[in-house]
Amino acid sequence: MVYDSKRQRIVLFSGHLGAEVGSDTWEWDGSKWTEAAVAGPKGRNSHMMAYDSTRDRIVLFGGWDNAGVSLGDTWEWNGSVWTQVSDFGATPCAVASCAFKGDSVALFGGLTGTAAHYDQNLGSTWTWDGRNWTLRQDFGPSPRYAHAMCYDSKRGKLVLFGGVLSNGTIVADTWEHSEVP
């Protein structure tokens, strides 16, 4: 779920529907939910979304499909249609976090592999410029998943909080970064 500040709506895509994952798009305008009757990404959960205010697009990346396999596709929502903009760019993953900063979306961490048996706890940082994913030099936080990340526009910093480390330890640490474009 992510907030589209230009259209002043919260956009929700997919998630669990019992044993299945959905592929529906919903919008909240402050008073009611409305389902957008559009085709888009295949069903998934634990995907990442961020609103790119420069390009006026919501960017969706990865997640786990119905079989629990991590995905590496990138989609954009312009308020009326989903468009797949990349089949692969960043490492396919789920349960990571992303946030928009300046002129790109930053993506950090997550799990790769399957939901039942993930291969790796990721500690890499990627940025999406609207055309390509770029692997950035890793910084700061140890590999983790299920963390939260946002952009503090007043201070010009990405802020990352908590998560689960490779050994299963739940952490409540806070990291800040201002160098990622």
C-alpha positions in Angstrom: 0.0 0.0 0.0 1.3 3.5 -0.9 0.1 7.1 -0.9 -0.2 8.8 -4.3 0.2 12.5 -3.2 -0.8 14.0 -6.6 -4.1 12.1 -6.8 -4.5 12.1 -3.0 -5.3 8.4 -2.8 -3.9 5.4 -1.1 -3.3 2.6 -3.6 -3.4 -1.1 -2.5 -2.3 -3.9 -4.7 -3.0 -7.6 -4.0 -2.1 -9.7 -1.0 -3.3 -12.9 0.6 -6.7 -14.2 -0.2 -6.8 -17.3 2.0 -4.4 -19.8 0.4 -4.2 -17.8 -2.8 -2.7 -14.4 -3.6 -4.8 -11.8 -5.4 -4.1 -9.4 -8.3 -6.5 -6.7 -7.6 -5.9 -2.9 -7.3 -7.9 -0.8 -4.7 -7.9 2.9 -4.0 -8.9 4.8 -0.9 -10.0 8.4 -1.4 -10.4 9.2 2.3 -14.0 8.1 2.5 -14.4 4.9 0.5 -12.5 2.0 -1.2 -12.9 1.6 -4.9 -11.6 -1.4 -6.9 -9.9 -0.4 -10.1 -11.1 -2.8 -12.9 -7.8 -3.1 -14.7 -5.4 -5.9 -15.7 -1.9 -5.7 -14.1 0.7 -7.7 -12.3 0.0 -11.3 -11.6 -1.0 -12.1 -8.0 1.6 -11.7 -5.3 2.2 -10.8 -1.7 5.1 -9.3 0.3 5.9 -7.0 -2.7 7.3 -3.5 -2.4 5.7 -0.2 -3.5 6.7 3.4 -3.6 5.3 6.6 -5.1 7.6 8.3 -7.5 6.5 12.0 -7.2 8.9 13.2 -10.0 7.3 10.9 -12.6 3.9 10.7 -11.0 3.9 6.8 -10.9 3.6 4.1 -8.3 6.4 1.6 -8.6 5.8 -2.0 -7.6 8.6 -4.5 -7.4 8.9 -8.2 -6.7 7.1 -10.2 -4.0 6.1 -13.9 -3.8 3.8 -15.3 -6.4 1.1 -17.9 -5.8 3.7 -20.7 -5.6 5.8 -18.7 -3.1 8.6 -18.0 -5.6 10.3 -14.6 -5.4 9.7 -12.3 -8.3 11.9 -9.7 -10.0 9.5 -7.8 -12.2 8.8 -4.0 -12.0 5.4 -2.4 -12.7 4.2 1.1 -12.7 0.7 2.4 -11.9 -0.3 5.8 -13.4 -3.7 6.0 -11.7 -5.5 4.2 -14.4 -3.3 1.4 -15.9 -0.5 -0.9 -14.8 2.5 -1.2 -17.1 5.3 -3.7 -16.8 8.5 -1.7 -17.2 11.1 -4.4 -16.5 11.2 -8.2 -16.4 14.3 -8.3 -14.3 16.6 -5.7 -12.8 17.1 -5.9 -9.0 17.5 -9.3 -7.4 14.1 -11.0 -7.2 13.0 -10.7 -3.6 10.1 -10.3 -1.2 9.7 -8.7 2.2 12.1 -5.9 1.4 11.4 -2.2 1.6 11.5 0.7 -0.8 11.1 4.5 -0.6 11.3 7.3 -3.1 14.1 9.8 -2.6 14.8 12.7 -4.9 14.7 11.2 -8.4 14.7 7.5 -7.8 13.2 4.6 -5.8 15.6 3.0 -3.3 15.1 -0.7 -2.5 16.9 -2.4 0.4 17.1 -6.0 1.8 14.5 -8.7 1.6 14.5 -12.5 1.0 15.2 -14.3 -2.3 14.2 -17.8 -3.2 10.8 -19.2 -2.1 8.5 -18.4 0.8 9.0 -22.0 2.0 12.7 -22.0 1.6 14.4 -18.7 1.0 18.0 -18.8 -0.3 19.3 -15.6 1.0 18.7 -12.7 3.3 19.7 -9.7 1.2 21.7 -6.6 2.3 22.0 -4.9 -1.0 20.7 -1.5 -2.1 19.2 -0.9 -5.5 17.8 2.3 -7.1 15.2 2.6 -9.9 15.4 5.7 -12.1 12.3 4.9 -14.2 14.2 2.9 -16.7 16.8 0.7 -14.9 17.7 -0.8 -11.6 21.2 0.0 -10.5 23.0 -1.9 -7.7 24.5 0.6 -5.3 27.5 0.1 -3.1 26.1 -1.6 0.0 26.0 0.6 3.1 25.3 0.3 6.8 22.5 -2.1 7.7 23.3 -5.8 7.8 21.2 -8.1 5.6 17.6 -8.2 6.7 13.9 -8.5 5.8 10.6 -7.4 7.2 12.0 -3.9 8.0 10.5 -0.5 7.2 12.0 2.3 5.2 10.8 5.8 4.3 12.2 9.1 3.1 12.4 12.1 5.5 12.1 15.0 3.0 12.7 17.7 5.6 16.2 16.2 6.5 16.9 14.7 3.1 17.5 11.2 4.5 16.4 7.6 3.9 15.4 6.1 7.3 15.4 2.3 7.8 14.0 0.7 11.0 14.2 -2.8 12.4 13.7 -6.1 10.6 14.8 -9.7 10.9 18.4 -10.7 10.5 19.8 -13.9 8.9 19.9 -15.8 12.2 16.3 -15.0 13.0 17.1 -12.2 15.4 14.5 -9.4 15.4 16.2 -6.0 15.6 14.9 -2.5 16.5 17.8 -0.5 15.1 17.5 2.7 13.1 19.7 3.6 10.1 19.9 6.8 8.1 21.4 7.5 4.7 21.6 10.6 2.6 23.9 9.5 -0.2 21.6 7.3 -2.3 20.3 9.3 -5.2 
